[in-house]
Amino acid sequence: MTRPFKDLGLQIPQAAIILFLAVMTGAAVFLDIPLTWILSDALVRLAMNGVLVLSLVPMLRAGVGINFGLPVGIVAGLMGMCMAVNFGFKGLGGLVLAMGFSMPAALVLGTGYGAILNRVKGREEITATFVGFSFVPLMNFFWTVAPFSNPAMLWPIGGKGLRPVIGLKKYFAKALNDLWAADMAGVRVPLGLLLFFSLLCLLLVLFFRTRPGRAMTAVGENEIFAGLSGVNIFRARMLAVVLSTGIAALGICVYAQSYGFLELYDAPLMMAFPAASAILVGGSMGRHTRMAHVVLGTFLFQTTYLISGPIANELMVPEVAEIFRLMITNGIILYALLYEGGKQQ
């Protein structure tokens, strides 16, 4: 039954999402939901979520596995944005400074995270999951005692502890979304946001052509051969984890400015799973991950998320949308793990 999908170069998750998206698009047309609005929002979601999905690539290419510890990098980005808001930086420059502030935290946290994963070779994905689940509650304590002073960030009663949601409207909300945005045939195209995402993809492609990037890929392809060739396996894996953590920090900055607010406390806890599902939908099955997998997977997955909501609301069963989202997210990850395990037997 899967033969037609294989003939088209599609895996089961890709084929299932494409068919489901086609059905949802037909339903949207039938229910008179504007397709221009859907496409406009899909382009925004592609870039705002794409950077987080892109952050999974270095660890996959190095053979470390899917970065289920993505909250570590997300927290680093949140710390950078909190610093930028605390100092009152605004506009595109404020967003750039927020990204810059997040890099030292990403370097420190990524180094510690990488040291842990290097100690548990062969069990990286399950370890990364628990690292993320443990780190987020630890940071919840930090958010309550962090020495920030901007009243817009603090609880109004007592004046201590950061709020769970901090608005960015007065600072750098939609700074990238509105940069060079243009209307084309009724579709609003966020050129600045898309160009930033494209630039990060290009830089990562160029990195994998450098000596450290090639060493990282060699470790992922064949660790024993790479070691015999003189590659420092520990350093290559560590670099992959630190790079993944840094890109994730940039990703949450892009994500938060698109929404216009940042969420602290337990918000980062489950953010690794949609990103993992997206890259698997794109066709990634481990070490042979490419930028095309990131772009295709993010577009398909996020557009499915986007279009299912209004259709469910029109049909008076809004609960169905969230049920489908959970089924798709977790089902794709389960299929990918089973598929990868079957190849190794």
Sequence and secondary structure as in RCSB ss.txt:
>XXXX:A:sequence
MTRPFKDLGLQIPQAAIILFLAVMTGAAVFLDIPLTWILSDALVRLAMNGVLVLSLVPMLRAGVGINFGLPVGIV
AGLMGMCMAVNFGFKGLGGLVLAMGFSMPAALVLGTGYGAILNRVKGREEITATFVGFSFVPLMNFFWTVAPFSN
PAMLWPIGGKGLRPVIGLKKYFAKALNDLWAADMAGVRVPLGLLLFFSLLCLLLVLFFRTRPGRAMTAVGENEIF
AGLSGVNIFRARMLAVVLSTGIAALGICVYAQSYGFLELYDAPLMMAFPAASAILVGGSMGRHTRMAHVVLGTFL
FQTTYLISGPIANELMVPEVAEIFRLMITNGIILYALLYEGGKQQ
>XXXX:A:secstr
  HHHHHTT  HHHHHHHHHHHHHHHHHHHTT  HHHHHHHHHHHHHHHHHHHHTTHHHHHTT    TTHHHHHH
HHHHHHHHHHHTT  HHHHHHHHHHHHHHHHHHHHHHHHHHHHHTTT HHHHHHHHHHHHHHHHHHHHHH     
TTTB TTTS SB SEEE TTTTTTTTTTTT EEETTEEE HHHHHHHHHHHHHHHHHTTSHHHHHHHHHHH HHH
HHHTT  HHHHHHHHHHHHHHHHHHHHHHHHHHHTEEE TTGGGGTHHHHHHHHHHTT  SSS  HHHHHHHHHH
HHHHHHHHHHHHHHTT THHHHHHHHHHHHHHHHHHHHHHHHHH 
